[in-house]
Amino acid sequence: VEPKLCNVRCAAKIAALSSSAPTSSSTRGGSNSIGGQLIRRSSTRGYRTSIPGCSKSTKTATTASIEGRTGRRQRARPNTHFPLRPTDTSALIVPETNSMMKMVAGMDGEESTPYNRHLRTSRMLSRVSPRKLNGLEKQLTKASAAAYGVCFVSIAYTACLLMEAAGSLKILQKKEVEGKIARFIGLLADRLLRIFPFINIEVSGAEHIQRENTPTVWVANHVSELDLLVFLILEGRLDIGKKRPIKFLYWDKLNEYPVLSRFLRTSGMIPVSMEDTGFEVDNKYLLQSLKSMNRAMDKAIKDGFDVAILPEGRRNTDAPTLAKAFPGAFKLAKKHGAKIGFIGTHGVEEVWNVKDGFHANSKHVSVHFWNAMEISSRNQFDELFYSLLGPWASSKIDSFETPLSTSTTTSKPDNTNIER
């Protein structure tokens, strides 16, 4: 990868020099500035450039004579560049108007963030994709998904109505209603999948799931509308929420869907309001909504619930590459002394993604759990988020060496996966 990036920078620099070269030979002495680099004029016969990283023999030929292959001296066309291959590309100036060049330069520049390192690592890892479905398998998968959806919605909606009635009659307290309906919906999602298997979920690292009655903030990558259903299935299958049911953070625009909003309200899921800015602009959250969200998360932890947050904030259109992570999960965990449990998903975008919807190119989804960890800083959270979830999302590598030297206990690297 690195030689290719170097060649891109070299080409950009040479193009910048060519576009801004002088149009005629100048008088003796003085200097010119071409493409941000100083050009020293030695005589009216030619220029010798001082481009960092280029060979000393690089010349800009003017009316000076140069020797051809025959040994005879011949005249060269004015202002024609004959650059040799640069030997050090780190000092080349990248044109500010080229966004791709700026991205490449940023990865090698002074600012080296966990996100930038993740972008570089994701290009070095070979992508591992789940098996593709043929035409007939796609149609059967979509039919199975439709049957699953009808059964799930009808049963879940009825259960929510019954639980709301129990709460209104003071048979159950509000937090009991929320905990029971969340647990029931998880079990329902898993049991129905055994009847209508429109996706196959492979789980690894289940032994790392926190079983104690201590608060945990769960975080995962976000690539699809299917993410919430996958997590509900895992909650029911692995009995994650038996002692501490999980409340998910969600975009309040989902309340526009009547059946889904009934479940979200009954189970006490936590909404957050943000502007619909599209995928080209960073998320813009409403201040009042953030305050109410923080109060709701604090109350959930105190009432005996865990909280699940997707730090990327919205579905990622560049999956499996991760997007920039927000620090809300880290702040919540630090405030309440909770551990953070990382969950990585792989292949969900091949079932349902932002661009293609429910296209069912595959039905195989892989999920991995890591040890819940106590994290002391925002930078440590970012490092772990990208170094654990990034390789898993793209290549199903379940652990990756991070540059952190902390006392945090993590799972040992799987040498087999890393070699593969």
C-alpha positions, 0 to 999 in steps of 0.5 A: 500500500505504502509505495502506491500512496507514495506514487500518488503523492509524486504524481500530484507534486509533478502535476503541480509543478508542471501547471505552474512552471514559468512560460519563458526563460528569465534573466540571470540570477534571482529565484522563482517559486513553483508549486510552493517550492523554491527554484534557484536560477543558476543561469539563462541556460536552465534551472536546477530545482530544489524539490525535497525528495527529488534527485539532484539531477532533476532539471527544468530544461530551457534553451540550454543544450543537453546531450542526447544518446548519440553524444551530440549536443542538441537543443531542448524545447523550452520549459520541458520537465524531465524529473527523475523518480523521487527518493523521499516522498514525505516532503512533497507538497500536496495540492490543497484542492485535492481531497483525496491527496489531503486524506493520504497526507493526513495519515502520514502527517503530524496529526495521527488519530485512532480514526486515521490509523484505522483508515490506513489499517483497513486498506492493508487488511484483505476483505473477507466476505460471506458466501453470496446467495444465488437468485433462488436463495435470495427469493427464498430468503426474502420470503422467509424474512417477510414471514418472520416480520409479520409474525414478529410484529403481530406478537410483539405488538400484542405483548406490548399492549398487555404489558402497558395494561399491566402497568396502567393497572399498577400490577407491575411497576414501570421499570418491571414492565420495561425489563420484562418486555425487553426480555420477552422481545429478545426471546421472541426474536430468537425463537422466530428465527429458528422457524424462519431463518432468513439470517444465520448468526454465528457468535464467537467470544460469548464467554466474555459476556458480563454475567455479574450484576454490574453495569455495562455500556455496550458499543458496536459498529452500525451499518444497517437497519438490521442492527437492532434486530440482531442485538435483540436476537443475541440478547434472547439467545445468549441470555444477556439481559437476564440480570440487567436488561438492555436499553438501546439508544435510538434516533427519535425519527423511528417513532414515526413507525407506529408498531416500532414506536409502541415497542420502543416506548413500552420497553423504555428505549432512549431516544435522541433527536438530531437533524436529518443532515444526510450522510455527507454531513456530520451528525447535528444533535439538538441540545435539549435532546442531549440533556434529556438523553443523558438524564434517561441513561443515568436513570437506566443505569441506576434502575438496573439496566445496561445501555447499548450505544452505537458510537458512530451515531448513524448507519455507515455508508462506507461499511465495513470501514468504521466512521468517526465515533462519538464519546457518549459511551465513554462518558456514560461509563466513566460517570457510573464506573461501568465497564464497556463491552465491545461487540463487532458485527461482520456481514450485516451490510451484505443482508441489508444496507443503506444503499441497496436496502434489503438486497439479501446478497448473503444471509450469514452474519458473524458477531464477536464479543470482547471482554468488558473493560474499564476505560480511563480516557477518551483516547483509549476508548477510540483506540480500542473501538477502532483496533478491535471492531475495525479488523473484525468488521472487514476481515473477521480478525477477532483481536488486533494489537493496539499501541496502548500499554494499559493494564486492561485485560483483553483477549489474546490475539488469534494468530491463525486469523491474523496470518489468514 
